[in-house]
């Protein structure tokens, strides 16, 4: 499959148009996402199992390296990079929508459709995640006045002792700010890049516009994503087996609803 060519400036301005939705749409996206899983359970659930395996391996490596205090950052990073991790699920939904057959490596097929612009998007989200981690470390250094806890009891001392609520509040506020930024610029960016001949920054602007125009329903959608994926993370990643395919397929239908058709 050939790479998608970029559009001219007039087409880019056209891509900024978005539809207005109501509070029923996020629920409809989940229903359609569930239907996609039922239509291709082998592909969808295998994809989810792959995400579970990756999360488990990374956590195990951190535990073996006595870096378990990084697990909360890993979970937060998962939320920031989730739009990219689900790229293969968007391709599955697109193929199902078109009545085309599915292939084994859906993620690779999707990435080849607009790889340069998807690479830019990947870079932006990774930089955002790195900025969040650096900001969190800076806050910790500035607010933590006691001797630093060892790696073995870091989580217990900082997160579970109840003595450092100010640090936790700062983490939550800063993390929420980065999460809002990430959601705004990536809510529909990746599905749009594999579906339309636009550049990364046009897709990001469209995503931001889709969120701001429909801030109420999109806030509900963000809350549903956090709840569904959060349950998956809290079940030692096992719940991601279903959560990732459900949210991934639903995100494709969110894009279809939010951006007018050609």
Rosetta blueprint (number, residue, H / E / L):
1 X L
2 X L
3 X L
4 X L
5 X L
6 X L
7 X L
8 X L
9 X H
10 X H
11 X H
12 X H
13 X H
14 X H
15 X L
16 X L
17 X L
18 X L
19 X L
20 X L
21 X L
22 X L
23 X L
24 X L
25 X H
26 X H
27 X H
28 X H
29 X H
30 X H
31 X H
32 X H
33 X H
34 X H
35 X H
36 X H
37 X H
38 X H
39 X H
40 X L
41 X H
42 X H
43 X H
44 X H
45 X H
46 X H
47 X H
48 X H
49 X H
50 X H
51 X H
52 X H
53 X H
54 X H
55 X H
56 X H
57 X H
58 X H
59 X H
60 X H
61 X H
62 X H
63 X H
64 X H
65 X L
66 X L
67 X L
68 X H
69 X H
70 X H
71 X H
72 X H
73 X H
74 X H
75 X H
76 X H
77 X H
78 X H
79 X H
80 X H
81 X H
82 X H
83 X H
84 X H
85 X H
86 X L
87 X H
88 X H
89 X H
90 X H
91 X H
92 X H
93 X H
94 X H
95 X H
96 X H
97 X H
98 X H
99 X L
100 X L
101 X L
102 X L
103 X L
104 X L
105 X L
106 X H
107 X H
108 X H
109 X H
110 X H
111 X H
112 X H
113 X L
114 X L
115 X H
116 X H
117 X H
118 X H
119 X H
120 X H
121 X H
122 X H
123 X H
124 X H
125 X H
126 X H
127 X H
128 X H
129 X H
130 X H
131 X H
132 X H
133 X H
134 X H
135 X H
136 X H
137 X H
138 X H
139 X H
140 X H
141 X H
142 X H
143 X H
144 X L
145 X L
146 X L
147 X L
148 X L
149 X L
150 X L
151 X L
152 X L
153 X L
154 X H
155 X H
156 X H
157 X H
158 X H
159 X H
160 X H
161 X L
162 X L
163 X L
164 X L
165 X H
166 X H
167 X H
168 X H
169 X H
170 X H
171 X H
172 X H
173 X H
174 X H
175 X H
176 X H
177 X H
178 X H
179 X H
180 X H
181 X H
182 X H
183 X H
184 X H
185 X H
186 X H
187 X L
188 X L
189 X H
190 X H
191 X H
192 X H
193 X H
194 X H
195 X H
196 X L
197 X L
198 X L
199 X L
200 X H
201 X H
202 X H
203 X H
204 X H
205 X H
206 X H
207 X H
208 X H
209 X H
210 X H
211 X H
212 X H
213 X H
214 X L
215 X H
216 X H
217 X H
218 X H
219 X H
220 X H
221 X H
222 X H
223 X H
224 X H
225 X H
226 X H
227 X H
228 X H
229 X H
230 X H
231 X H
232 X H
233 X H
234 X H
235 X L
236 X L
237 X L
238 X L
239 X L
240 X H
241 X H
242 X H
243 X H
244 X H
245 X H
246 X H
247 X H
248 X H
249 X H
250 X H
251 X H
252 X H
253 X H
254 X H
255 X H
256 X H
257 X H
258 X H
259 X L
260 X L
261 X L
262 X L
